Amino acid sequence: MAAVLRYVRSRHSAIARGLLVTAALLAIPVSAETHAFLKRSDPPEGAILNVPPAQVRIWFDGPIEPAFSTIRVENSNRRRVDKDDGRVHPKDHTLLEVSVPPLRSGTYRVFWSIIARDGHRREGDFPFRIK
């Protein structure tokens, strides 16, 4: 009987330690610099513009890694039309931007890919149109 009681106590002790470790891990604050999500863009997704933009800019809700972030603009024929100078802004690491030449009327699509400071990759695309 004593052996059974020792076994039960040691088993409960192990469970209690596991619960304490789990609780401690859950109590650790998560960094504010996690998972950057698209916050807004200029031009906005689906915009119909009267005047072509000089740049396409995307803001994220957290800092992104310059070395691993890309942006490109394609026309409706899937031909790249930006100036191939995409970059994370040097003073605002939440801003991804690329210059574009004067664009003609038509539909364009912006493709982007970023890695947040926490190492998580996100990518997406959105259209805009010039009258």
C-alpha positions, 0 to 999 in steps of 0.5 A: 500500500505504501508503494502505491501511495508513493507512486500516486504522490510522485505522479501528482507531483510530475503533473503539478510540475508540468502544469506550473511550467505550462502556466509560466510559459503562457505568462511570458509576454509576447513581443509586440514585433510579431507577425507583420500584417498588411495595414494599408496600401497606396494605392489601396486594394481595388482602387480606381485611379484617375492619375497614375501613382509614382510609387506603390507603398504598403505599410505593415503593422510591425517591422519587416526584414529588409533583406527578405522583403520584396514587392513588384507591380505587373500589368494585365499581361503579367509583365513587370512594370515597376522600376525594380527598386523595391525596398523597405524604407530606411527610416520606417521598417513597416513600409515596403515601397517600389517606384513605377514609371508613368503607367497607362490606363489598365489593370495592375497587380501588386505582389509582395512578400515579407518576413517579419522580425519574428521570422514569419513569412507573409505574402499577398497581392492586390489589384488597382486600376488606372482609368 
